[in-house]
Amino acid sequence: MTYEEWKQIGAITGEDNLRVIRNFELNNPGLATAYKRRKEKELEDMRNIMKNPDREQRWKQIAQSAYAYDPDWADRRRREVL
């Protein structure tokens, strides 16, 4: 399960999703902890961005933080443009 899948399943409420997450956390304790830390860091980054009063600057920071975890984004962007 990737981080994005874990995050999407966690966002949906329901007993089945909670069971999937519990099983994942029991079977992959280190990875589940890393995912939780990463999610907390994302939330903290968003909170810090929202403290900025300048809306345009805030959106630029959100866009930068969204691509901060994707090292291949620049290469894919170049291929899309070309």
N, CA, C and O atoms as a GROMACS GRO file, in nm:
protein
  328
    1MET      N    1   0.085  -0.117   0.000
    1MET     CA    2   0.000   0.000   0.000
    1MET      C    3   0.090   0.124   0.000
    1MET      O    4   0.181   0.134   0.082
    2THR      N    5   0.064   0.214  -0.090
    2THR     CA    6   0.142   0.337  -0.096
    2THR      C    7   0.088   0.438   0.004
    2THR      O    8  -0.019   0.420   0.062
    3TYR      N    9   0.163   0.544   0.022
    3TYR     CA   10   0.121   0.650   0.115
    3TYR      C   11  -0.010   0.713   0.069
    3TYR      O   12  -0.099   0.739   0.150
    4GLU      N   13  -0.022   0.737  -0.061
    4GLU     CA   14  -0.145   0.798  -0.114
    4GLU      C   15  -0.266   0.709  -0.091
    4GLU      O   16  -0.374   0.758  -0.054
    5GLU      N   17  -0.250   0.579  -0.113
    5GLU     CA   18  -0.361   0.487  -0.089
    5GLU      C   19  -0.399   0.484   0.059
    5GLU      O   20  -0.516   0.485   0.095
    6TRP      N   21  -0.296   0.482   0.143
    6TRP     CA   22  -0.321   0.483   0.288
    6TRP      C   23  -0.396   0.608   0.330
    6TRP      O   24  -0.488   0.602   0.412
    7LYS      N   25  -0.357   0.721   0.274
    7LYS     CA   26  -0.422   0.847   0.309
    7LYS      C   27  -0.566   0.851   0.259
    7LYS      O   28  -0.654   0.899   0.331
    8GLN      N   29  -0.592   0.801   0.141
    8GLN     CA   30  -0.728   0.800   0.087
    8GLN      C   31  -0.818   0.707   0.167
    8GLN      O   32  -0.933   0.741   0.196
    9ILE      N   33  -0.768   0.590   0.203
    9ILE     CA   34  -0.848   0.498   0.284
    9ILE      C   35  -0.875   0.558   0.421
    9ILE      O   36  -0.985   0.543   0.474
   10GLY      N   37  -0.775   0.624   0.477
   10GLY     CA   38  -0.795   0.687   0.609
   10GLY      C   39  -0.896   0.799   0.607
   10GLY      O   40  -0.959   0.828   0.708
   11ALA      N   41  -0.912   0.863   0.492
   11ALA     CA   42  -1.006   0.975   0.483
   11ALA      C   43  -1.151   0.928   0.476
   11ALA      O   44  -1.243   1.004   0.509
   12ILE      N   45  -1.173   0.803   0.436
   12ILE     CA   46  -1.308   0.750   0.425
   12ILE      C   47  -1.344   0.684   0.558
   12ILE      O   48  -1.271   0.598   0.607
   13THR      N   49  -1.455   0.725   0.615
   13THR     CA   50  -1.495   0.667   0.742
   13THR      C   51  -1.576   0.541   0.716
   13THR      O   52  -1.650   0.532   0.619
   14GLY      N   53  -1.561   0.447   0.804
   14GLY     CA   54  -1.634   0.322   0.791
   14GLY      C   55  -1.558   0.209   0.855
   14GLY      O   56  -1.435   0.212   0.863
   15GLU      N   57  -1.630   0.110   0.901
   15GLU     CA   58  -1.568  -0.002   0.972
   15GLU      C   59  -1.473  -0.081   0.882
   15GLU      O   60  -1.367  -0.124   0.927
   16ASP      N   61  -1.509  -0.100   0.755
   16ASP     CA   62  -1.422  -0.175   0.664
   16ASP      C   63  -1.287  -0.105   0.646
   16ASP      O   64  -1.182  -0.170   0.647
   17ASN      N   65  -1.291   0.026   0.628
   17ASN     CA   66  -1.167   0.102   0.609
   17ASN      C   67  -1.082   0.100   0.736
   17ASN      O   68  -0.960   0.090   0.728
   18LEU      N   69  -1.147   0.110   0.851
   18LEU     CA   70  -1.072   0.104   0.977
   18LEU      C   71  -1.004  -0.032   0.992
   18LEU      O   72  -0.892  -0.041   1.041
   19ARG      N   73  -1.072  -0.139   0.949
   19ARG     CA   74  -1.014  -0.273   0.957
   19ARG      C   75  -0.893  -0.284   0.864
   19ARG      O   76  -0.792  -0.342   0.903
   20VAL      N   77  -0.903  -0.229   0.744
   20VAL     CA   78  -0.791  -0.233   0.650
   20VAL      C   79  -0.672  -0.159   0.708
   20VAL      O   80  -0.558  -0.207   0.700
   21ILE      N   81  -0.696  -0.042   0.765
   21ILE     CA   82  -0.586   0.037   0.822
   21ILE      C   83  -0.526  -0.035   0.943
   21ILE      O   84  -0.404  -0.039   0.957
   22ARG      N   85  -0.611  -0.091   1.029
   22ARG     CA   86  -0.559  -0.165   1.145
   22ARG      C   87  -0.472  -0.282   1.101
   22ARG      O   88  -0.365  -0.304   1.156
   23ASN      N   89  -0.518  -0.358   1.002
   23ASN     CA   90  -0.439  -0.471   0.952
   23ASN      C   91  -0.307  -0.425   0.893
   23ASN      O   92  -0.203  -0.487   0.916
   24PHE      N   93  -0.311  -0.316   0.817
   24PHE     CA   94  -0.188  -0.262   0.759
   24PHE      C   95  -0.091  -0.219   0.869
   24PHE      O   96   0.029  -0.247   0.861
   25GLU      N   97  -0.143  -0.150   0.971
   25GLU     CA   98  -0.057  -0.103   1.080
   25GLU      C   99   0.001  -0.219   1.160
   25GLU      O  100   0.115  -0.212   1.205
   26LEU      N  101  -0.077  -0.326   1.178
   26LEU     CA  102  -0.026  -0.442   1.251
   26LEU      C  103   0.081  -0.516   1.171
   26LEU      O  104   0.180  -0.562   1.227
   27ASN      N  105   0.061  -0.527   1.040
   27ASN     CA  106   0.155  -0.601   0.956
   27ASN      C  107   0.277  -0.519   0.915
   27ASN      O  108   0.380  -0.577   0.882
   28ASN      N  109   0.266  -0.387   0.917
   28ASN     CA  110   0.376  -0.298   0.874
   28ASN      C  111   0.394  -0.186   0.976
   28ASN      O  112   0.369  -0.070   0.943
   29PRO      N  113   0.437  -0.217   1.097
   29PRO     CA  114   0.442  -0.112   1.201
   29PRO      C  115   0.535   0.004   1.168
   29PRO      O  116   0.502   0.119   1.195
   30GLY      N  117   0.652  -0.026   1.110
   30GLY     CA  118   0.745   0.082   1.078
   30GLY      C  119   0.694   0.172   0.967
   30GLY      O  120   0.706   0.294   0.975
   31LEU      N  121   0.636   0.112   0.865
   31LEU     CA  122   0.583   0.189   0.753
   31LEU      C  123   0.462   0.271   0.796
   31LEU      O  124   0.447   0.386   0.756
   32ALA      N  125   0.375   0.211   0.879
   32ALA     CA  126   0.258   0.284   0.927
   32ALA      C  127   0.301   0.405   1.009
   32ALA      O  128   0.240   0.512   0.998
   33THR      N  129   0.404   0.390   1.091
   33THR     CA  130   0.454   0.502   1.170
   33THR      C  131   0.512   0.610   1.079
   33THR      O  132   0.490   0.729   1.102
   34ALA      N  133   0.584   0.569   0.976
   34ALA     CA  134   0.640   0.667   0.882
   34ALA      C  135   0.528   0.742   0.810
   34ALA      O  136   0.537   0.863   0.790
   35TYR      N  137   0.422   0.670   0.772
   35TYR     CA  138   0.308   0.734   0.706
   35TYR      C  139   0.241   0.834   0.799
   35TYR      O  140   0.204   0.944   0.756
   36LYS      N  141   0.225   0.797   0.927
   36LYS     CA  142   0.162   0.888   1.022
   36LYS      C  143   0.246   1.014   1.040
   36LYS      O  144   0.192   1.124   1.045
   37ARG      N  145   0.378   0.996   1.051
   37ARG     CA  146   0.467   1.113   1.065
   37ARG      C  147   0.458   1.203   0.943
   37ARG      O  148   0.454   1.326   0.954
   38ARG      N  149   0.455   1.140   0.826
   38ARG     CA  150   0.449   1.219   0.702
   38ARG      C  151   0.317   1.296   0.694
   38ARG      O  152   0.316   1.412   0.652
   39LYS      N  153   0.207   1.232   0.734
   39LYS     CA  154   0.078   1.299   0.732
   39LYS      C  155   0.077   1.416   0.832
   39LYS      O  156   0.026   1.523   0.801
   40GLU      N  157   0.133   1.394   0.952
   40GLU     CA  158   0.142   1.501   1.050
   40GLU      C  159   0.226   1.616   0.998
   40GLU      O  160   0.193   1.733   1.021
   41LYS      N  161   0.336   1.584   0.928
   41LYS     CA  162   0.421   1.690   0.871
   41LYS      C  163   0.345   1.769   0.765
   41LYS      O  164   0.355   1.891   0.760
   42GLU      N  165   0.268   1.697   0.680
   42GLU     CA  166   0.188   1.766   0.579
   42GLU      C  167   0.087   1.859   0.644
   42GLU      O  168   0.069   1.973   0.600
   43LEU      N  169   0.020   1.811   0.749
   43LEU     CA  170  -0.078   1.895   0.818
   43LEU      C  171  -0.012   2.016   0.882
   43LEU      O  172  -0.067   2.126   0.878
   44GLU      N  173   0.104   1.995   0.942
   44GLU     CA  174   0.176   2.107   1.004
   44GLU      C  175   0.219   2.209   0.898
   44GLU      O  176   0.210   2.330   0.921
   45ASP      N  177   0.266   2.160   0.783
   45ASP     CA  178   0.304   2.250   0.674
   45ASP      C  179   0.183   2.333   0.629
   45ASP      O  180   0.195   2.454   0.606
   46MET      N  181   0.068   2.268   0.615
   46MET     CA  182  -0.052   2.339   0.572
   46MET      C  183  -0.095   2.443   0.676
   46MET      O  184  -0.137   2.554   0.641
   47ARG      N  185  -0.084   2.407   0.804
   47ARG     CA  186  -0.118   2.505   0.909
   47ARG      C  187  -0.027   2.627   0.902
   47ARG      O  188  -0.073   2.741   0.915
   48ASN      N  189   0.102   2.604   0.881
   48ASN     CA  190   0.197   2.715   0.871
   48ASN      C  191   0.167   2.801   0.749
   48ASN      O  192   0.178   2.924   0.754
   49ILE      N  193   0.131   2.737   0.640
   49ILE     CA  194   0.098   2.812   0.518
   49ILE      C  195  -0.026   2.897   0.540
   49ILE      O  196  -0.031   3.012   0.495
   50MET      N  197  -0.126   2.843   0.608
   50MET     CA  198  -0.251   2.916   0.627
   50MET      C  199  -0.234   3.035   0.721
   50MET      O  200  -0.320   3.123   0.725
   51LYS      N  201  -0.125   3.038   0.797
   51LYS     CA  202  -0.100   3.154   0.884
   51LYS      C  203  -0.054   3.276   0.804
   51LYS      O  204  -0.062   3.389   0.852
   52ASN      N  205  -0.007   3.251   0.681
   52ASN     CA  206   0.042   3.359   0.596
   52ASN      C  207  -0.078   3.442   0.546
   52ASN      O  208  -0.169   3.386   0.485
   53PRO      N  209  -0.079   3.572   0.570
   53PRO     CA  210  -0.195   3.653   0.531
   53PRO      C  211  -0.207   3.678   0.380
   53PRO      O  212  -0.316   3.710   0.332
   54ASP      N  213  -0.100   3.664   0.308
   54ASP     CA  214  -0.102   3.691   0.164
   54ASP      C  215  -0.152   3.568   0.090
   54ASP      O  216  -0.084   3.466   0.087
   55ARG      N  217  -0.270   3.576   0.030
   55ARG     CA  218  -0.334   3.461  -0.034
   55ARG      C  219  -0.252   3.406  -0.152
   55ARG      O  220  -0.236   3.285  -0.164
   56GLU      N  221  -0.202   3.494  -0.236
   56GLU     CA  222  -0.125   3.447  -0.351
   56GLU      C  223   0.000   3.371  -0.307
   56GLU      O  224   0.032   3.265  -0.360
   57GLN      N  225   0.068   3.427  -0.210
   57GLN     CA  226   0.188   3.362  -0.157
   57GLN      C  227   0.151   3.227  -0.093
   57GLN      O  228   0.225   3.130  -0.105
   58ARG      N  229   0.037   3.225  -0.026
   58ARG     CA  230  -0.009   3.101   0.038
   58ARG      C  231  -0.030   2.991  -0.065
   58ARG      O  232   0.011   2.877  -0.043
   59TRP      N  233  -0.094   3.024  -0.178
   59TRP     CA  234  -0.119   2.923  -0.281
   59TRP      C  235   0.010   2.876  -0.346
   59TRP      O  236   0.022   2.759  -0.381
   60LYS      N  237   0.105   2.966  -0.361
   60LYS     CA  238   0.235   2.925  -0.415
   60LYS      C  239   0.302   2.827  -0.320
   60LYS      O  240   0.361   2.728  -0.364
   61GLN      N  241   0.293   2.852  -0.191
   61GLN     CA  242   0.354   2.763  -0.094
   61GLN      C  243   0.284   2.627  -0.093
   61GLN      O  244   0.348   2.524  -0.078
   62ILE      N  245   0.151   2.628  -0.108
   62ILE     CA  246   0.077   2.502  -0.113
   62ILE      C  247   0.121   2.421  -0.234
   62ILE      O  248   0.142   2.300  -0.224
   63ALA      N  249   0.136   2.486  -0.348
   63ALA     CA  250   0.180   2.416  -0.470
   63ALA      C  251   0.320   2.360  -0.451
   63ALA      O  252   0.348   2.248  -0.494
   64GLN      N  253   0.408   2.437  -0.389
   64GLN     CA  254   0.544   2.389  -0.367
   64GLN      C  255   0.546   2.270  -0.271
   64GLN      O  256   0.618   2.174  -0.294
   65SER      N  257   0.466   2.277  -0.165
   65SER     CA  258   0.465   2.166  -0.069
   65SER      C  259   0.401   2.042  -0.128
   65SER      O  260   0.436   1.931  -0.089
   66ALA      N  261   0.308   2.059  -0.221
   66ALA     CA  262   0.242   1.943  -0.283
   66ALA      C  263   0.342   1.864  -0.367
   66ALA      O  264   0.330   1.742  -0.377
   67TYR      N  265   0.440   1.931  -0.428
   67TYR     CA  266   0.537   1.863  -0.512
   67TYR      C  267   0.669   1.836  -0.440
   67TYR      O  268   0.762   1.782  -0.499
   68ALA      N  269   0.677   1.874  -0.314
   68ALA     CA  270   0.803   1.856  -0.242
   68ALA      C  271   0.838   1.709  -0.223
   68ALA      O  272   0.956   1.674  -0.216
   69TYR      N  273   0.738   1.621  -0.215
   69TYR     CA  274   0.763   1.480  -0.191
   69TYR      C  275   0.780   1.400  -0.320
   69TYR      O  276   0.802   1.279  -0.314
   70ASP      N  277   0.772   1.465  -0.434
   70ASP     CA  278   0.779   1.395  -0.562
   70ASP      C  279   0.904   1.439  -0.636
   70ASP      O  280   0.902   1.539  -0.708
   71PRO      N  281   1.014   1.365  -0.620
   71PRO     CA  282   1.140   1.409  -0.682
   71PRO      C  283   1.138   1.400  -0.835
   71PRO      O  284   1.217   1.468  -0.901
   72ASP      N  285   1.051   1.319  -0.892
   72ASP     CA  286   1.047   1.304  -1.036
   72ASP      C  287   0.952   1.403  -1.104
   72ASP      O  288   0.936   1.399  -1.227
   73TRP      N  289   0.890   1.490  -1.027
   73TRP     CA  290   0.792   1.581  -1.084
   73TRP      C  291   0.850   1.669  -1.194
   73TRP      O  292   0.788   1.688  -1.298
   74ALA      N  293   0.969   1.722  -1.171
   74ALA     CA  294   1.029   1.812  -1.270
   74ALA      C  295   1.053   1.740  -1.402
   74ALA      O  296   1.030   1.796  -1.510
   75ASP      N  297   1.100   1.615  -1.394
   75ASP     CA  298   1.124   1.538  -1.518
   75ASP      C  299   0.993   1.512  -1.591
   75ASP      O  300   0.987   1.527  -1.713
   76ARG      N  301   0.890   1.474  -1.518
   76ARG     CA  302   0.761   1.449  -1.583
   76ARG      C  303   0.705   1.577  -1.642
   76ARG      O  304   0.645   1.576  -1.750
   77ARG      N  305   0.724   1.688  -1.573
   77ARG     CA  306   0.675   1.818  -1.622
   77ARG      C  307   0.743   1.855  -1.753
   77ARG      O  308   0.679   1.903  -1.846
   78ARG      N  309   0.874   1.832  -1.759
   78ARG     CA  310   0.947   1.862  -1.883
   78ARG      C  311   0.896   1.776  -1.998
   78ARG      O  312   0.882   1.826  -2.110
   79ARG      N  313   0.868   1.649  -1.971
   79ARG     CA  314   0.816   1.561  -2.078
   79ARG      C  315   0.678   1.606  -2.123
   79ARG      O  316   0.647   1.598  -2.242
   80GLU      N  317   0.593   1.654  -2.030
   80GLU     CA  318   0.459   1.699  -2.066
   80GLU      C  319   0.467   1.824  -2.154
   80GLU      O  320   0.391   1.838  -2.250
   81VAL      N  321   0.560   1.913  -2.123
   81VAL     CA  322   0.571   2.038  -2.198
   81VAL      C  323   0.626   2.013  -2.337
   81VAL      O  324   0.582   2.075  -2.434
   82LEU      N  325   0.722   1.922  -2.348
   82LEU     CA  326   0.785   1.895  -2.478
   82LEU      C  327   0.701   1.813  -2.565
   82LEU      O  328   0.740   1.782  -2.677
   0.00000   0.00000   0.00000
